[in-house]
Amino acid sequence: MALLVEYDGRAFCGWQSQPHAASVQDALETALAAVAATPVRTHCAGRTDTGVHATGQWVHFDDPAGRSPKAWVLGSNANLPGTVRVLHAQAVPADFHARHSATARRYRYLVTDTAVAPALYRGLVTWRRGALDAERMHAAAQQLLGEQDFSSFRAAGCQSRTPWRRVDAISVSRAGPLVCLDITANAFLHHMVRNIAGALLSIGAGERDEAWLAQLIACRDRCRGAETAPPDGLYLVAVSYPAEYALATPPRPFLFPG
């Protein structure tokens, strides 16, 4: 069974189960176990970090109870905290794996450069003091396209065997007070999106020029990069799979412009 899940990352230590902190995985597995009347183990498309949100996270599990998709949606949501919701459920072939079957992931990073930090969207967007040049950020970001060594954008504790990733699409645009970074890649390194966002914010604020980003990519040294951007405005918005699985398309959240 595959589930489409959204969650507010502010309430959790991230997706993955941790011994001494609340995780999205724990909340979801507890709810699924209540529906199945037996323990359920889940696997997700992308392990989001503390404070990171999701509007299009895909999860799969082996159905131990033979419930219908509707029963899994209604039953899970009845047992979940309000910060997590199952949006959709569907049966999938036995060879489907939420992580290993995925061909690409898409993240969106939301920043506001208003004169005063927002109260209502606190924790849902990142606030950056001072005007940002979204067009300049977009132009610089195009240097990240293609398959490259992203060592300059990986966290020190990243456990990936290789720093090579393929960025298929990246854009930065403005919608009123929001600056929106959209990035799609075959996979991401630990903190890769937040480190890219940090670099582009430095360029948008006029602290660095566009040529600096090319130098940063080439040096393959995280220590020479910008500060890691906060998790507040980061969302996992979509995961791509082969057409044969015919997975549903995530709805667009009301917060997202464009």
Buried (B, 14 or more C-beta within 10 A) or exposed (E): BBBBBBBBBBBBBBBBBBEEEBBBBBBBBBBBBBBBEEEBEBBBBBBBBBBBBBBBBBBBBEBBBEBEBEBBBBBBBEBBBEBBBBBBBBEBEEEBBBBEBBEBBBBBBBBBBBEEEEEEBEBBBBBBEEEBBBEBBBBBBBBBBEEBBBBBBBBEEBEBEEBBBBBBEBBBBBEEBBBBBBBBBBBBBBBBBBBBBBBBBBBBBEEBEBEBBEEBBEEBEBEEBBEBBBBBBBBBBBBBBEEEBEBEEBEEBEBBEE
